[in-house]
Amino acid sequence: MNYLLALLLPPLSIFLAGRPILGIVVFFIWIPALLFSGGLTHPMFIILAWLVIFEARNRQTRL
């Protein structure tokens, strides 16, 4: 479910994946990037969110 959320709101999905500080930092970068680039940078944030979610799931599996 978090992967689907990453498609629409990458900062929120990063926050929910257990990285709250990174989620807040990404939010403050994501908003101006969307406004100035017209949405062209959105896929970059989606990939970042997917990597963070994947890393969090691997970390939970090892414990």
mmCIF file of the N, C-alpha and C atoms, coordinates in Angstrom:
data_MODEL
# 
_entry.id   MODEL 
# 
loop_
_atom_site.group_PDB 
_atom_site.id 
_atom_site.type_symbol 
_atom_site.label_atom_id 
_atom_site.label_alt_id 
_atom_site.label_comp_id 
_atom_site.label_asym_id 
_atom_site.label_entity_id 
_atom_site.label_seq_id 
_atom_site.pdbx_PDB_ins_code 
_atom_site.Cartn_x 
_atom_site.Cartn_y 
_atom_site.Cartn_z 
_atom_site.occupancy 
_atom_site.B_iso_or_equiv 
_atom_site.pdbx_formal_charge 
_atom_site.auth_seq_id 
_atom_site.auth_comp_id 
_atom_site.auth_asym_id 
_atom_site.auth_atom_id 
_atom_site.pdbx_PDB_model_num 
ATOM 1   N N  . MET A 1 1  ? 0.815  -1.191 0.000   1.00 0.00 ? 1  MET A N  1 
ATOM 2   C CA . MET A 1 1  ? 0.000  0.000  0.000   1.00 0.00 ? 1  MET A CA 1 
ATOM 3   C C  . MET A 1 1  ? 0.869  1.269  0.000   1.00 0.00 ? 1  MET A C  1 
ATOM 4   N N  . ASN A 1 2  ? 1.998  1.160  0.673   1.00 0.00 ? 2  ASN A N  1 
ATOM 5   C CA . ASN A 1 2  ? 2.892  2.320  0.742   1.00 0.00 ? 2  ASN A CA 1 
ATOM 6   C C  . ASN A 1 2  ? 3.500  2.623  -0.627  1.00 0.00 ? 2  ASN A C  1 
ATOM 7   N N  . TYR A 1 3  ? 3.664  1.593  -1.465  1.00 0.00 ? 3  TYR A N  1 
ATOM 8   C CA . TYR A 1 3  ? 4.181  1.827  -2.814  1.00 0.00 ? 3  TYR A CA 1 
ATOM 9   C C  . TYR A 1 3  ? 3.191  2.639  -3.644  1.00 0.00 ? 3  TYR A C  1 
ATOM 10  N N  . LEU A 1 4  ? 1.905  2.400  -3.469  1.00 0.00 ? 4  LEU A N  1 
ATOM 11  C CA . LEU A 1 4  ? 0.897  3.178  -4.180  1.00 0.00 ? 4  LEU A CA 1 
ATOM 12  C C  . LEU A 1 4  ? 0.862  4.624  -3.692  1.00 0.00 ? 4  LEU A C  1 
ATOM 13  N N  . LEU A 1 5  ? 1.036  4.812  -2.401  1.00 0.00 ? 5  LEU A N  1 
ATOM 14  C CA . LEU A 1 5  ? 1.086  6.161  -1.851  1.00 0.00 ? 5  LEU A CA 1 
ATOM 15  C C  . LEU A 1 5  ? 2.302  6.915  -2.386  1.00 0.00 ? 5  LEU A C  1 
ATOM 16  N N  . ALA A 1 6  ? 3.379  6.184  -2.651  1.00 0.00 ? 6  ALA A N  1 
ATOM 17  C CA . ALA A 1 6  ? 4.597  6.817  -3.180  1.00 0.00 ? 6  ALA A CA 1 
ATOM 18  C C  . ALA A 1 6  ? 4.374  7.410  -4.565  1.00 0.00 ? 6  ALA A C  1 
ATOM 19  N N  . LEU A 1 7  ? 3.416  6.875  -5.304  1.00 0.00 ? 7  LEU A N  1 
ATOM 20  C CA . LEU A 1 7  ? 3.136  7.432  -6.624  1.00 0.00 ? 7  LEU A CA 1 
ATOM 21  C C  . LEU A 1 7  ? 2.521  8.824  -6.543  1.00 0.00 ? 7  LEU A C  1 
ATOM 22  N N  . LEU A 1 8  ? 1.711  9.060  -5.526  1.00 0.00 ? 8  LEU A N  1 
ATOM 23  C CA . LEU A 1 8  ? 1.014  10.347 -5.406  1.00 0.00 ? 8  LEU A CA 1 
ATOM 24  C C  . LEU A 1 8  ? 1.714  11.319 -4.472  1.00 0.00 ? 8  LEU A C  1 
ATOM 25  N N  . LEU A 1 9  ? 2.136  10.831 -3.316  1.00 0.00 ? 9  LEU A N  1 
ATOM 26  C CA . LEU A 1 9  ? 2.757  11.689 -2.303  1.00 0.00 ? 9  LEU A CA 1 
ATOM 27  C C  . LEU A 1 9  ? 4.047  11.051 -1.782  1.00 0.00 ? 9  LEU A C  1 
ATOM 28  N N  . PRO A 1 10 ? 5.128  11.163 -2.524  1.00 0.00 ? 10 PRO A N  1 
ATOM 29  C CA . PRO A 1 10 ? 6.377  10.530 -2.096  1.00 0.00 ? 10 PRO A CA 1 
ATOM 30  C C  . PRO A 1 10 ? 6.874  10.956 -0.701  1.00 0.00 ? 10 PRO A C  1 
ATOM 31  N N  . PRO A 1 11 ? 6.791  12.241 -0.317  1.00 0.00 ? 11 PRO A N  1 
ATOM 32  C CA . PRO A 1 11 ? 7.279  12.590 1.017   1.00 0.00 ? 11 PRO A CA 1 
ATOM 33  C C  . PRO A 1 11 ? 6.496  11.907 2.138   1.00 0.00 ? 11 PRO A C  1 
ATOM 34  N N  . LEU A 1 12 ? 5.195  11.768 1.970   1.00 0.00 ? 12 LEU A N  1 
ATOM 35  C CA . LEU A 1 12 ? 4.392  11.109 2.996   1.00 0.00 ? 12 LEU A CA 1 
ATOM 36  C C  . LEU A 1 12 ? 4.734  9.631  3.091   1.00 0.00 ? 12 LEU A C  1 
ATOM 37  N N  . SER A 1 13 ? 4.961  8.982  1.982   1.00 0.00 ? 13 SER A N  1 
ATOM 38  C CA . SER A 1 13 ? 5.305  7.561  2.026   1.00 0.00 ? 13 SER A CA 1 
ATOM 39  C C  . SER A 1 13 ? 6.689  7.347  2.640   1.00 0.00 ? 13 SER A C  1 
ATOM 40  N N  . ILE A 1 14 ? 7.615  8.271  2.410   1.00 0.00 ? 14 ILE A N  1 
ATOM 41  C CA . ILE A 1 14 ? 8.930  8.189  3.054   1.00 0.00 ? 14 ILE A CA 1 
ATOM 42  C C  . ILE A 1 14 ? 8.771  8.364  4.558   1.00 0.00 ? 14 ILE A C  1 
ATOM 43  N N  . PHE A 1 15 ? 7.929  9.303  4.958   1.00 0.00 ? 15 PHE A N  1 
ATOM 44  C CA . PHE A 1 15 ? 7.659  9.534  6.378   1.00 0.00 ? 15 PHE A CA 1 
ATOM 45  C C  . PHE A 1 15 ? 7.077  8.277  7.027   1.00 0.00 ? 15 PHE A C  1 
ATOM 46  N N  . LEU A 1 16 ? 6.142  7.628  6.348   1.00 0.00 ? 16 LEU A N  1 
ATOM 47  C CA . LEU A 1 16 ? 5.496  6.437  6.889   1.00 0.00 ? 16 LEU A CA 1 
ATOM 48  C C  . LEU A 1 16 ? 6.386  5.196  6.846   1.00 0.00 ? 16 LEU A C  1 
ATOM 49  N N  . ALA A 1 17 ? 7.427  5.241  6.039   1.00 0.00 ? 17 ALA A N  1 
ATOM 50  C CA . ALA A 1 17 ? 8.361  4.117  5.954   1.00 0.00 ? 17 ALA A CA 1 
ATOM 51  C C  . ALA A 1 17 ? 9.350  4.107  7.111   1.00 0.00 ? 17 ALA A C  1 
ATOM 52  N N  . GLY A 1 18 ? 9.250  5.072  7.994   1.00 0.00 ? 18 GLY A N  1 
ATOM 53  C CA . GLY A 1 18 ? 10.125 5.094  9.162   1.00 0.00 ? 18 GLY A CA 1 
ATOM 54  C C  . GLY A 1 18 ? 11.285 6.057  9.058   1.00 0.00 ? 18 GLY A C  1 
ATOM 55  N N  . ARG A 1 19 ? 11.239 6.963  8.108   1.00 0.00 ? 19 ARG A N  1 
ATOM 56  C CA . ARG A 1 19 ? 12.297 7.964  7.953   1.00 0.00 ? 19 ARG A CA 1 
ATOM 57  C C  . ARG A 1 19 ? 11.674 9.355  8.023   1.00 0.00 ? 19 ARG A C  1 
ATOM 58  N N  . PRO A 1 20 ? 11.235 9.798  9.228   1.00 0.00 ? 20 PRO A N  1 
ATOM 59  C CA . PRO A 1 20 ? 10.490 11.061 9.325   1.00 0.00 ? 20 PRO A CA 1 
ATOM 60  C C  . PRO A 1 20 ? 11.297 12.301 8.949   1.00 0.00 ? 20 PRO A C  1 
ATOM 61  N N  . ILE A 1 21 ? 12.564 12.360 9.326   1.00 0.00 ? 21 ILE A N  1 
ATOM 62  C CA . ILE A 1 21 ? 13.359 13.548 9.015   1.00 0.00 ? 21 ILE A CA 1 
ATOM 63  C C  . ILE A 1 21 ? 13.590 13.640 7.508   1.00 0.00 ? 21 ILE A C  1 
ATOM 64  N N  . LEU A 1 22 ? 13.894 12.516 6.876   1.00 0.00 ? 22 LEU A N  1 
ATOM 65  C CA . LEU A 1 22 ? 14.067 12.509 5.431   1.00 0.00 ? 22 LEU A CA 1 
ATOM 66  C C  . LEU A 1 22 ? 12.768 12.877 4.727   1.00 0.00 ? 22 LEU A C  1 
ATOM 67  N N  . GLY A 1 23 ? 11.636 12.426 5.258   1.00 0.00 ? 23 GLY A N  1 
ATOM 68  C CA . GLY A 1 23 ? 10.345 12.776 4.680   1.00 0.00 ? 23 GLY A CA 1 
ATOM 69  C C  . GLY A 1 23 ? 10.073 14.270 4.720   1.00 0.00 ? 23 GLY A C  1 
ATOM 70  N N  . ILE A 1 24 ? 10.426 14.906 5.823   1.00 0.00 ? 24 ILE A N  1 
ATOM 71  C CA . ILE A 1 24 ? 10.223 16.352 5.957   1.00 0.00 ? 24 ILE A CA 1 
ATOM 72  C C  . ILE A 1 24 ? 11.155 17.118 5.013   1.00 0.00 ? 24 ILE A C  1 
ATOM 73  N N  . VAL A 1 25 ? 12.412 16.696 4.942   1.00 0.00 ? 25 VAL A N  1 
ATOM 74  C CA . VAL A 1 25 ? 13.370 17.357 4.046   1.00 0.00 ? 25 VAL A CA 1 
ATOM 75  C C  . VAL A 1 25 ? 12.930 17.210 2.592   1.00 0.00 ? 25 VAL A C  1 
ATOM 76  N N  . VAL A 1 26 ? 12.497 16.009 2.226   1.00 0.00 ? 26 VAL A N  1 
ATOM 77  C CA . VAL A 1 26 ? 12.049 15.772 0.851   1.00 0.00 ? 26 VAL A CA 1 
ATOM 78  C C  . VAL A 1 26 ? 10.808 16.600 0.544   1.00 0.00 ? 26 VAL A C  1 
ATOM 79  N N  . PHE A 1 27 ? 9.930  16.775 1.521   1.00 0.00 ? 27 PHE A N  1 
ATOM 80  C CA . PHE A 1 27 ? 8.732  17.585 1.304   1.00 0.00 ? 27 PHE A CA 1 
ATOM 81  C C  . PHE A 1 27 ? 9.096  19.017 0.933   1.00 0.00 ? 27 PHE A C  1 
ATOM 82  N N  . PHE A 1 28 ? 10.064 19.592 1.656   1.00 0.00 ? 28 PHE A N  1 
ATOM 83  C CA . PHE A 1 28 ? 10.444 20.975 1.387   1.00 0.00 ? 28 PHE A CA 1 
ATOM 84  C C  . PHE A 1 28 ? 11.224 21.126 0.080   1.00 0.00 ? 28 PHE A C  1 
ATOM 85  N N  . ILE A 1 29 ? 11.754 20.051 -0.449  1.00 0.00 ? 29 ILE A N  1 
ATOM 86  C CA . ILE A 1 29 ? 12.400 20.095 -1.759  1.00 0.00 ? 29 ILE A CA 1 
ATOM 87  C C  . ILE A 1 29 ? 11.398 19.763 -2.856  1.00 0.00 ? 29 ILE A C  1 
ATOM 88  N N  . TRP A 1 30 ? 10.451 18.872 -2.551  1.00 0.00 ? 30 TRP A N  1 
ATOM 89  C CA . TRP A 1 30 ? 9.484  18.361 -3.531  1.00 0.00 ? 30 TRP A CA 1 
ATOM 90  C C  . TRP A 1 30 ? 8.522  19.445 -4.019  1.00 0.00 ? 30 TRP A C  1 
ATOM 91  N N  . ILE A 1 31 ? 8.004  20.269 -3.106  1.00 0.00 ? 31 ILE A N  1 
ATOM 92  C CA . ILE A 1 31 ? 7.025  21.303 -3.478  1.00 0.00 ? 31 ILE A CA 1 
ATOM 93  C C  . ILE A 1 31 ? 7.616  22.298 -4.480  1.00 0.00 ? 31 ILE A C  1 
ATOM 94  N N  . PRO A 1 32 ? 8.766  22.932 -4.199  1.00 0.00 ? 32 PRO A N  1 
ATOM 95  C CA . PRO A 1 32 ? 9.319  23.858 -5.203  1.00 0.00 ? 32 PRO A CA 1 
ATOM 96  C C  . PRO A 1 32 ? 9.723  23.149 -6.497  1.00 0.00 ? 32 PRO A C  1 
ATOM 97  N N  . ALA A 1 33 ? 10.193 21.903 -6.385  1.00 0.00 ? 33 ALA A N  1 
ATOM 98  C CA . ALA A 1 33 ? 10.580 21.170 -7.593  1.00 0.00 ? 33 ALA A CA 1 
ATOM 99  C C  . ALA A 1 33 ? 9.370  20.926 -8.482  1.00 0.00 ? 33 ALA A C  1 
ATOM 100 N N  . LEU A 1 34 ? 8.227  20.623 -7.891  1.00 0.00 ? 34 LEU A N  1 
ATOM 101 C CA . LEU A 1 34 ? 7.008  20.439 -8.678  1.00 0.00 ? 34 LEU A CA 1 
ATOM 102 C C  . LEU A 1 34 ? 6.572  21.746 -9.337  1.00 0.00 ? 34 LEU A C  1 
ATOM 103 N N  . LEU A 1 35 ? 6.666  22.828 -8.601  1.00 0.00 ? 35 LEU A N  1 
ATOM 104 C CA . LEU A 1 35 ? 6.209  24.114 -9.130  1.00 0.00 ? 35 LEU A CA 1 
ATOM 105 C C  . LEU A 1 35 ? 7.121  24.642 -10.235 1.00 0.00 ? 35 LEU A C  1 
ATOM 106 N N  . PHE A 1 36 ? 8.430  24.557 -10.026 1.00 0.00 ? 36 PHE A N  1 
ATOM 107 C CA . PHE A 1 36 ? 9.360  25.141 -10.993 1.00 0.00 ? 36 PHE A CA 1 
ATOM 108 C C  . PHE A 1 36 ? 9.591  24.272 -12.220 1.00 0.00 ? 36 PHE A C  1 
ATOM 109 N N  . SER A 1 37 ? 9.505  22.949 -12.066 1.00 0.00 ? 37 SER A N  1 
ATOM 110 C CA . SER A 1 37 ? 9.777  22.076 -13.213 1.00 0.00 ? 37 SER A CA 1 
ATOM 111 C C  . SER A 1 37 ? 8.500  21.614 -13.898 1.00 0.00 ? 37 SER A C  1 
ATOM 112 N N  . GLY A 1 38 ? 7.362  21.927 -13.348 1.00 0.00 ? 38 GLY A N  1 
ATOM 113 C CA . GLY A 1 38 ? 6.110  21.502 -13.950 1.00 0.00 ? 38 GLY A CA 1 
ATOM 114 C C  . GLY A 1 38 ? 5.833  20.023 -13.775 1.00 0.00 ? 38 GLY A C  1 
ATOM 115 N N  . GLY A 1 39 ? 6.417  19.405 -12.774 1.00 0.00 ? 39 GLY A N  1 
ATOM 116 C CA . GLY A 1 39 ? 6.179  17.991 -12.509 1.00 0.00 ? 39 GLY A CA 1 
ATOM 117 C C  . GLY A 1 39 ? 7.198  17.055 -13.134 1.00 0.00 ? 39 GLY A C  1 
ATOM 118 N N  . LEU A 1 40 ? 8.201  17.588 -13.807 1.00 0.00 ? 40 LEU A N  1 
ATOM 119 C CA . LEU A 1 40 ? 9.194  16.728 -14.451 1.00 0.00 ? 40 LEU A CA 1 
ATOM 120 C C  . LEU A 1 40 ? 10.093 16.004 -13.448 1.00 0.00 ? 40 LEU A C  1 
ATOM 121 N N  . THR A 1 41 ? 10.224 16.539 -12.234 1.00 0.00 ? 41 THR A N  1 
ATOM 122 C CA . THR A 1 41 ? 11.089 15.908 -11.240 1.00 0.00 ? 41 THR A CA 1 
ATOM 123 C C  . THR A 1 41 ? 10.333 14.906 -10.377 1.00 0.00 ? 41 THR A C  1 
ATOM 124 N N  . HIS A 1 42 ? 9.026  14.791 -10.557 1.00 0.00 ? 42 HIS A N  1 
ATOM 125 C CA . HIS A 1 42 ? 8.227  13.888 -9.724  1.00 0.00 ? 42 HIS A CA 1 
ATOM 126 C C  . HIS A 1 42 ? 8.703  12.430 -9.796  1.00 0.00 ? 42 HIS A C  1 
ATOM 127 N N  . PRO A 1 43 ? 9.061  11.896 -10.966 1.00 0.00 ? 43 PRO A N  1 
ATOM 128 C CA . PRO A 1 43 ? 9.548  10.505 -11.004 1.00 0.00 ? 43 PRO A CA 1 
ATOM 129 C C  . PRO A 1 43 ? 10.795 10.278 -10.162 1.00 0.00 ? 43 PRO A C  1 
ATOM 130 N N  . MET A 1 44 ? 11.646 11.278 -10.026 1.00 0.00 ? 44 MET A N  1 
ATOM 131 C CA . MET A 1 44 ? 12.834 11.144 -9.196  1.00 0.00 ? 44 MET A CA 1 
ATOM 132 C C  . MET A 1 44 ? 12.449 10.908 -7.734  1.00 0.00 ? 44 MET A C  1 
ATOM 133 N N  . PHE A 1 45 ? 11.439 11.616 -7.258  1.00 0.00 ? 45 PHE A N  1 
ATOM 134 C CA . PHE A 1 45 ? 10.993 11.456 -5.881  1.00 0.00 ? 45 PHE A CA 1 
ATOM 135 C C  . PHE A 1 45 ? 10.261 10.133 -5.681  1.00 0.00 ? 45 PHE A C  1 
ATOM 136 N N  . ILE A 1 46 ? 9.575  9.653  -6.706  1.00 0.00 ? 46 ILE A N  1 
ATOM 137 C CA . ILE A 1 46 ? 8.919  8.351  -6.631  1.00 0.00 ? 46 ILE A CA 1 
ATOM 138 C C  . ILE A 1 46 ? 9.970  7.250  -6.478  1.00 0.00 ? 46 ILE A C  1 
ATOM 139 N N  . ILE A 1 47 ? 11.017 7.326  -7.262  1.00 0.00 ? 47 ILE A N  1 
ATOM 140 C CA . ILE A 1 47 ? 12.091 6.319  -7.172  1.00 0.00 ? 47 ILE A CA 1 
ATOM 141 C C  . ILE A 1 47 ? 12.757 6.378  -5.807  1.00 0.00 ? 47 ILE A C  1 
ATOM 142 N N  . LEU A 1 48 ? 12.994 7.581  -5.291  1.00 0.00 ? 48 LEU A N  1 
ATOM 143 C CA . LEU A 1 48 ? 13.575 7.724  -3.954  1.00 0.00 ? 48 LEU A CA 1 
ATOM 144 C C  . LEU A 1 48 ? 12.669 7.089  -2.904  1.00 0.00 ? 48 LEU A C  1 
ATOM 145 N N  . ALA A 1 49 ? 11.372 7.339  -2.993  1.00 0.00 ? 49 ALA A N  1 
ATOM 146 C CA . ALA A 1 49 ? 10.432 6.765  -2.029  1.00 0.00 ? 49 ALA A CA 1 
ATOM 147 C C  . ALA A 1 49 ? 10.411 5.249  -2.122  1.00 0.00 ? 49 ALA A C  1 
ATOM 148 N N  . TRP A 1 50 ? 10.426 4.705  -3.333  1.00 0.00 ? 50 TRP A N  1 
ATOM 149 C CA . TRP A 1 50 ? 10.424 3.247  -3.487  1.00 0.00 ? 50 TRP A CA 1 
ATOM 150 C C  . TRP A 1 50 ? 11.685 2.627  -2.902  1.00 0.00 ? 50 TRP A C  1 
ATOM 151 N N  . LEU A 1 51 ? 12.826 3.282  -3.095  1.00 0.00 ? 51 LEU A N  1 
ATOM 152 C CA . LEU A 1 51 ? 14.067 2.764  -2.523  1.00 0.00 ? 51 LEU A CA 1 
ATOM 153 C C  . LEU A 1 51 ? 14.038 2.790  -0.995  1.00 0.00 ? 51 LEU A C  1 
ATOM 154 N N  . VAL A 1 52 ? 13.496 3.849  -0.426  1.00 0.00 ? 52 VAL A N  1 
ATOM 155 C CA . VAL A 1 52 ? 13.415 3.947  1.037   1.00 0.00 ? 52 VAL A CA 1 
ATOM 156 C C  . VAL A 1 52 ? 12.464 2.890  1.588   1.00 0.00 ? 52 VAL A C  1 
ATOM 157 N N  . ILE A 1 53 ? 11.331 2.675  0.919   1.00 0.00 ? 53 ILE A N  1 
ATOM 158 C CA . ILE A 1 53 ? 10.379 1.651  1.363   1.00 0.00 ? 53 ILE A CA 1 
ATOM 159 C C  . ILE A 1 53 ? 11.006 0.263  1.261   1.00 0.00 ? 53 ILE A C  1 
ATOM 160 N N  . PHE A 1 54 ? 11.696 -0.012 0.155   1.00 0.00 ? 54 PHE A N  1 
ATOM 161 C CA . PHE A 1 54 ? 12.359 -1.295 -0.032  1.00 0.00 ? 54 PHE A CA 1 
ATOM 162 C C  . PHE A 1 54 ? 13.404 -1.535 1.050   1.00 0.00 ? 54 PHE A C  1 
ATOM 163 N N  . GLU A 1 55 ? 14.184 -0.489 1.353   1.00 0.00 ? 55 GLU A N  1 
ATOM 164 C CA . GLU A 1 55 ? 15.205 -0.607 2.396   1.00 0.00 ? 55 GLU A CA 1 
ATOM 165 C C  . GLU A 1 55 ? 14.580 -0.850 3.763   1.00 0.00 ? 55 GLU A C  1 
ATOM 166 N N  . ALA A 1 56 ? 13.466 -0.205 4.040   1.00 0.00 ? 56 ALA A N  1 
ATOM 167 C CA . ALA A 1 56 ? 12.794 -0.391 5.327   1.00 0.00 ? 56 ALA A CA 1 
ATOM 168 C C  . ALA A 1 56 ? 12.242 -1.805 5.458   1.00 0.00 ? 56 ALA A C  1 
ATOM 169 N N  . ARG A 1 57 ? 11.706 -2.359 4.376   1.00 0.00 ? 57 ARG A N  1 
ATOM 170 C CA . ARG A 1 57 ? 11.197 -3.737 4.416   1.00 0.00 ? 57 ARG A CA 1 
ATOM 171 C C  . ARG A 1 57 ? 12.339 -4.739 4.600   1.00 0.00 ? 57 ARG A C  1 
ATOM 172 N N  . ASN A 1 58 ? 13.459 -4.504 3.950   1.00 0.00 ? 58 ASN A N  1 
ATOM 173 C CA . ASN A 1 58 ? 14.612 -5.399 4.140   1.00 0.00 ? 58 ASN A CA 1 
ATOM 174 C C  . ASN A 1 58 ? 15.142 -5.319 5.559   1.00 0.00 ? 58 ASN A C  1 
ATOM 175 N N  . ARG A 1 59 ? 15.134 -4.130 6.117   1.00 0.00 ? 59 ARG A N  1 
ATOM 176 C CA . ARG A 1 59 ? 15.607 -3.957 7.497   1.00 0.00 ? 59 ARG A CA 1 
ATOM 177 C C  . ARG A 1 59 ? 14.703 -4.698 8.470   1.00 0.00 ? 59 ARG A C  1 
ATOM 178 N N  . GLN A 1 60 ? 13.387 -4.677 8.246   1.00 0.00 ? 60 GLN A N  1 
ATOM 179 C CA . GLN A 1 60 ? 12.444 -5.389 9.115   1.00 0.00 ? 60 GLN A CA 1 
ATOM 180 C C  . GLN A 1 60 ? 12.604 -6.892 8.974   1.00 0.00 ? 60 GLN A C  1 
ATOM 181 N N  . THR A 1 61 ? 12.927 -7.362 7.778   1.00 0.00 ? 61 THR A N  1 
ATOM 182 C CA . THR A 1 61 ? 13.061 -8.794 7.546   1.00 0.00 ? 61 THR A CA 1 
ATOM 183 C C  . THR A 1 61 ? 14.301 -9.354 8.251   1.00 0.00 ? 61 THR A C  1 
ATOM 184 N N  . ARG A 1 62 ? 15.357 -8.563 8.306   1.00 0.00 ? 62 ARG A N  1 
ATOM 185 C CA . ARG A 1 62 ? 16.594 -9.026 8.957   1.00 0.00 ? 62 ARG A CA 1 
ATOM 186 C C  . ARG A 1 62 ? 16.449 -9.118 10.466  1.00 0.00 ? 62 ARG A C  1 
ATOM 187 N N  . LEU A 1 63 ? 15.560 -8.323 11.049  1.00 0.00 ? 63 LEU A N  1 
ATOM 188 C CA . LEU A 1 63 ? 15.439 -8.334 12.513  1.00 0.00 ? 63 LEU A CA 1 
ATOM 189 C C  . LEU A 1 63 ? 14.611 -9.444 13.009  1.00 0.00 ? 63 LEU A C  1 
# 
